[in-house]
Amino acid sequence: MPERLEAPPWGSSSGASGWSALPLTLPFAIVSLILLQTRLDLFAMLGLFMLFGIVKKNGILQVEYTNQLRKQGMDRDAAILSTNRVRLRPILMTTVMLVAAMQPMALGTGPGAGSRSSMAKVILGGQILSLLLTLLVTPVTYSLFDGFGTWMKARFTSREEDREERPEEEELVLVGT
C-alpha cells in the first residue's frame, strides 16, 4: 500500500487551486455549443458534468505533484515549473484521447445521434478550449494562494510571538471601601 503524503506545513492549496479552472469550463462549453450550433439539452448537461470532472482531475494532478515536490524541499516556483513539465504529458494524453473518442459521436448520424452529439460537442469544445487555460490558471492560482497563505502565517505568527515575549500584566483588583 503506498504511503499517504502528509499535508505540507504551509497548508494544502489543492482545495482552491485544483478547482480554479472549473469556472472557465462553463463559458468554453457554452461557446463550443454556439460555434457548433447545438442546443443545450440533457445530454449536453451530462457532457458538461463529465467535462467538469476531467478539468478538475487535471488541476488536482498538477497541485498534488507540486505539493510532493515542495515536500521534498523544492522552491515553489521551481516546483510549479517542474510540475507543468512532468504533468503536461498525462494531461495532453487525456485531452487527445477525449477528442479522438468524441469525434465519432459528434459527427455520427442515425437514430439517437442528435442527443449523443450534443454531449460529445460539449466535451470536445470545452476540453480543447480549457486545456491551455488549465495549464496556466491552476499554477497561477496555486502560487497566489500559497503566497497569501505564507503572508497570513507570517503576519499572525509574528503577532503570537510578540504576545509571548511580553509578560502578562497583572490585573488590578479593586477592594471596596
LINKANOR-V20891 format. One record per residue. PSI is psi in degrees with one decimal (* if undefined). D_CENTER is the distance of its C-alpha to the mean C-alpha in whole Angstrom. Layout:
{{PSI;D_CENTER} {PSI;D_CENTER}}
//
This chain:
{{127.4;26} {145.9;24} {145.1;23} {132.9;20} {137.5;19} {156.6;19} {143.3;17} {156.5;17} {-22.9;20} {1.0;18} {154.3;16} {130.8;12} {2.6;9} {-27.8;7} {-44.7;8} {-50.5;7} {-23.7;4} {-25.9;2} {-0.5;3} {-26.5;4} {-12.5;5} {-42.4;7} {-25.5;10} {-18.6;11} {-41.2;11} {-50.6;14} {-36.4;16} {-36.3;16} {-40.6;17} {-41.1;20} {-41.0;21} {-36.8;21} {-40.2;24} {-46.6;26} {-36.4;26} {7.2;27} {57.5;29} {145.3;28} {154.3;28} {96.4;25} {-170.6;27} {-42.0;26} {-34.1;25} {-37.7;22} {-38.0;21} {-39.7;20} {-35.5;19} {-41.4;16} {-39.9;15} {-41.4;15} {-43.1;13} {-45.0;11} {-40.7;11} {-44.4;11} {-40.5;8} {-40.4;6} {-41.7;8} {-41.2;7} {-41.0;4} {-37.6;6} {-45.0;8} {-47.5;8} {-42.7;7} {-38.5;10} {-36.5;12} {-42.9;12} {-37.8;13} {-45.3;16} {-37.8;17} {-34.6;17} {-30.0;19} {-1.5;21} {6.7;22} {147.4;21} {151.7;20} {-50.8;16} {-39.1;17} {-37.9;19} {-39.7;16} {-44.7;13} {-41.9;16} {-39.1;17} {-44.2;13} {-36.1;13} {-44.0;17} {-41.4;16} {-4.0;13} {-42.8;14} {-51.4;17} {-35.4;15} {-41.8;13} {-38.1;16} {-41.9;18} {-43.5;16} {-46.6;16} {-40.2;20} {-44.6;20} {-43.4;19} {-43.6;21} {-38.0;24} {-29.5;24} {-16.0;24} {-46.1;26} {-36.9;29} {-39.5;28} {-33.4;27} {-4.0;31} {155.3;33} {166.6;36} {-174.2;38} {128.5;38} {0.8;34} {-32.8;33} {-40.0;32} {-41.1;30} {-33.2;28} {-32.6;27} {-38.5;26} {-44.1;23} {-39.2;23} {-36.1;23} {-45.7;20} {-43.3;18} {-58.1;20} {-43.6;19} {-40.3;16} {-41.8;14} {-45.4;17} {-30.4;16} {-17.1;12} {-56.1;12} {-40.7;13} {-30.6;11} {-41.2;8} {-21.3;10} {-44.7;11} {-41.6;8} {-48.1;5} {-37.1;9} {-43.1;10} {-39.8;8} {-46.9;8} {-42.5;12} {-46.6;13} {-36.1;12} {-41.8;13} {-40.4;16} {-41.3;17} {-41.5;17} {-41.8;19} {-44.5;21} {-41.8;22} {-43.8;23} {-39.3;25} {-46.6;26} {-29.0;27} {-40.2;28} {-34.5;31} {-40.8;32} {-38.8;32} {-37.5;34} {-39.6;37} {-36.4;37} {-32.2;38} {-32.3;41} {132.5;43} {151.9;45} {136.7;45} {142.3;48} {142.4;50} {140.1;51} {129.4;54} {120.2;56} {129.3;58} {128.5;62} {146.5;63} {*;67}}
//
